[in-house]
Amino acid sequence: MSATPAVKTFVIDGVDASARPEQTILAAAREHNIFIPTLCHLDGLSDVGACRLCLVEVKGARRLLPACTTRVEEGMEVTCNSPRIAAYRQMTLQLLFAERNHVCSVCVANRHCELQALATSLGMTHVEIPYRFPSLTVDASHERFTLDHNRCILCTRCIRVCSEIEGAHTWDLMGRGIQSRVITDLDQPWGESDTCTSCGKCVQVCPTGALFQKNRTGGQGCKDPSFLPYLRTMREEP
């Protein structure tokens, strides 16, 4: 029986590259300083391919593939930047803005929002898709934190960090399609949750202003999720 190769070789944006076994296209691209935009991905959490911003072209594949969940294969040829991909990313960003009520000028995360930053870096100047303006609620029942469904992009970071890092399993996803929304426990108000530890990890990993801390002034949207890889490493060590 032949041993599994220690390194896989492939081509990414015309450059010869290598990747470790089981490494994703996204991880390999970042090691080679190739930019692929993401919103649902976060180091330290599992990948789910929810935001679809990291779609790339793989030679021979019939459709675009999410870089965060697609493993590198020997001899693979990947294109991360092309007019086709740029158009898809613009469309995805516009859909995210149009689906909920993102008004940057009055958002607590203004200038500290990953969605806003990506729109700027990818050159999105306006939204051509009609806004839906859904009537969504704000859950301010928690003593320390607030959930604003208007600013949620359903990246599920809060769900994964609560489950995989904190182990509380407070957050989940309810509904389908345009009706989807994040909930606590069995759709109870956040402040009435019996499982929430009030650790704030979900707030720290939220890429927008959907989850934020109350009673903070000046830059209250600032978040620092860099603690996640450290926590995961420490918990995995015997």
C-alpha positions, 0 to 999 in steps of 0.5 A: 500500500502506497503512503499518502503524499506529504505534499500536494502540488497544484496551480493557483492563479497560474502559480505553482504551489503546494499544500498539505494533505487535507488542506483547503484551497482557502488555507493554501491560498492564504499561505501563498498570499493570494486573497480570497474574500470570506465572511463565514470563515474564521480561523478556529471554527469549522467551515460551512461555505455559507457566504459563497464569497470564496467561490473559485474556478477549478479546471474541469469542475462544472460549477464554481466551488467554495474555497473554504470547504474544497480540499486541494487535489494533486494537479488541481488548477485553481483560478481565484480571480477572474471577471466571472468570479468578480461578477459573482462576488459583486452579486453576492455582496449586493444580495447580502446588503439587499436581503436585510436592513444594512444602513452603515451610517447608523450601524454600531459596527460602522467602520468596524464591519467585515461586510462593509470592508469587503464591499469597499475592497471589492469596489461595490459602489451601489446596490442594483438589486431591489432592497427587501426592507423586511420587518425584523425584530431586535432582541435586547432582552439580554443583560449585556448584549443585543441581537439585531436581526436586521444586520445578520447575514446568517454566516453562522459564526455565532452558532459554531463558536457557541457549539465548538468553542464554548460548548453551550449550544445556545444558538441555532438556525431556524427557518428556510430561505428568506425566512431563516434567522438565528435563534437562542434555544427553542426560539426564546428571548436571549435574556431568558436562555437557560444555556447562555453563559454570557461569555460574549464569544458570539458577539466577538465573532459576529462580522457585522453589527448583528450582535453587539455589547450594550452600554459601550461608547465609541467604537463599540463595534470593535471586535477581536476574534483572534482568540479562537485558534488559541482556545481550540489548540488548548482544548485539543491538547491532551 
